């Protein structure tokens, strides 16, 4: 478990641009060290804002996109191509504009495919895909992702792990079907906290005053059952990237003194 590091930016635009620059550097460094890199994407306004900023960054061409594996932390269990699916939004924001290897892009299964309306079967299939990609040196059922991105919801949810619901209590499975989510759509597929914690680095993104209470709660010692974001951390680094609005609820002792 890594102690959280907190960076506060002036506004959400600067936060997205800075996060994109950090991600480019991390990918390039991982590719230089190991030949390839792996990133877990998140949806929502902050995840998509980061991808749009990355698409607009001149330094994006420093990345060897053909040697990048992309996974997702969660997905709305909707038909392929639905505009509400995270992968659809990611393609529009960035993925269709860069030369990725299609075999290294790993979206979560859609509804109406081979899994019909069975989100649990879709989750099992994604868990099997992750397990097949894990190397012996990963020492577990999922790869040791270089960076795993998470948006933080106003209720402290991350991925599709919501406070007090069964998914946040899962300790064995790496991917689960989520039923009865409190925000639409109610049926989803999500990584669990054990899978999230396999990442070398976990970056949590939050912008806007509507996220301030959630950020403050997650970083003030709340338990992960009540505040799932509190249970999301990387094996080497846990980075909270905030704008001033989202940081407004931080206890004074946690507010970083020299954030840009």
N, C-alpha and C positions, 0 to 999 in steps of 0.2 A: 504494500500500500504506500502511495506517495502522498505527502502533504500537499494540499492545494496551493497553487500559486495564482495570484490575482492580478490582472492587468485591466485598468479602467481607461477607456478612450472617451474623447469628448462627445462623440455622437455615433449613431449606428453606421453611418457611411464610413467614417474613419475606422471604426471597429472592423467592418467587413474588409476594407482595403488592407488593414494591418494583418488580419487573420489570413487573408489570401497570400500576402507576402511571406508570412511565417510558414504556410503550408507548402508553398513552392520550395522554400529553402529546405524544409524537412524532407520532401520527396527527393530532391536532388541529392541531398546528403545520403539518404538511404540507398538510392540507386548507385551512388559512387562506392558505398561500403559493401553492398550485398548484391548489386546487379539489378535489383528490382525493388519496388516499394508497394505497400498495401495501405489503402485508406478506406475507412468506413464512413459513408456519407450520411447526412441527416437532412430531413426536409424542413418545412416551415419557413417563416420569413427570414430568419437569421441564417439558416443553412443555405437557402437559395440566394440570399444576398451575398454570402461568401463566394458561392460559385459564380455569380454574375461578376463580382469584383475580380475573381481569378481570370475569367474570360477576357476582361478588359485590361489585365495587367500585361505590360510589355514583356515582363520576365517569364511569362507562362511558357515561352518557347525554350526555356532552359530545361524544362521537364522532358524526359523521353517518355512520351505518352504510351508508346507501345510496350513499355516495361512497367506499367502501373496496373495493379489489381484494385478494382473498386467493388466494394460490398456496401450493403445498407444496414443501418441499425434497426429500422422498422419500416413497415409498409402498410398502407391502407389496402385491405383485401378487396379490391375492385377489379373490374375487367381490364385487360391489357389495353394501354393507350388512354385510359381514363385520365382526364386532366387533373384529378385530385391525387393521383398516385405520385409518390415521391420520385420515382424513376422518370416519369413523364416530365415533371418539372425540372429535374436535373438535366435531362437531355436538352430542354429548351434553354436553360441557363448557361450550360457549358459543354456537355458531353458531345453534342452533335457538331461542335466547332473545333474539336481537337482530334488528332489521329490515334484514337485508342484502338487496341486490339480487341475486337468484339468478344473473343474467347476469354478475356480477362475482366470483362464487365459482368457482374453477378447480381442482377436484380432479384428480388424476392418474387416467388411465384404469384401470378395473378389469379383472380377468381375466374371461373369459367374455362380454365385450361384443363389439364389432365386431372386436376384436383377438384374440379367442380366448385362447390361452395364449402369445401372442407378445409378450413384454415388450419386445423391441426395437422392434416396430412401435408399441407403446403409447408408448415413449419418443420415437420420431420424431414422433408426433402431438402430444405435449405440447411438444416443441421448436418445432413449427410454430405452436402456439397462443401460445407465448411470443413468437416472432418477429413474429406478427401484432399483438401488443399493444405491441411496442417502437415508440417514437416516434423521429423523426429526431434529436431532441436526445439520445437515449440512446446514439447512436453504437455500436450493437452489436445482436446477435441476441436479446437479452432486455431487458426493462425495467430501468431503474435503480431497483430496489426501495428504498423508504424504510427498511425494516427487514427483515432476513432472520434468522430465529431458528434456532438449531441446538442440539440437545442433544449433549453429549459423552459417548461411551460409555467404559466402563472400559478398552477397548483403544485409545482415542483416535479411534474412528471418528466421523465426522459425516455427516449425511444417511445414505445407504447406501454411503459410501466407506470401505472397510476397509483397514487397513494391508497394504501389499504387493500388493493385488489390482489387476487391470487398471484398475478404475474411477478410482482415485486418480491414475493416470498419464495420464488423458485430457486432451488439451490443445485439441482442436478442437470436439468436440460439446458441446452445452449440457445435454443430457439423455441418459441411457444406461439400457439394461436391465442389471440386475445379476444374475448367475447364480452360484450356489454361495456365497452369503453365509454367513459362519461362525455366524450366529445365525438362528433360524427367523423367517419362512419364507425359504428360500434364494433365491427369485426376487423381485426388487424393481425399482422404477424410481426413478432418482435424478438430481438436478441434479449437475453436475460442478463442480470447483473454478473453472473459468473463469466459469460462470454465477453461482456464489456470490459471486465477487469483483466482479460487476457492481453489487452492492447498495451503496447509500450507506453503510449501517451494517449490520454483522454482529454479532449478539449471541450469545455462546456460553454456554449454561446448564449448570451442573453442581452437583449437591448429593449429599452423602453421602461417607463415607470410602472407599467402593469406587471413587470417581472421583479420589481424590487423586493416585495415581501417574500417571494419564493427564493430569491437569491440569499436574502438575509437568513431565512429559516434553514436552508440547506447548509450554509456555511457557519451556522451558530451552534452546531452540535446536535441537530435533530436526527432522529433515527431514520434509516432508509425506508422503513415501512410507511412512516408518515411523510417522508420527504425523499422520494426515490433518487433525486439528484445527489443527495448526500452519500449514496452508496455507489456512485459512479466515479471510479478512479482508475488511473493507469498504474502499471507495474513500475514504471520509471518516472512518470511525470503526470500531474493532473493540473490542467491550466484552465482557469476561468477567464474568459474574454468578455468583458462587459462594456456597456456605454455608461455615461454618467447617470442616466435615468435608472437603469437596472441596478446600479451600485448604491442608490440612495438609501437602501435599507441595511447596508453593511454596518456592523458594529465598528466604532471608531478604531479599535485596535486591529481590525482586519483591513481597513482601507489602505491600499498601498500608497506610500508617500510620494512616489515619483512616477506615477503612470502618465503616459503621453496624452 
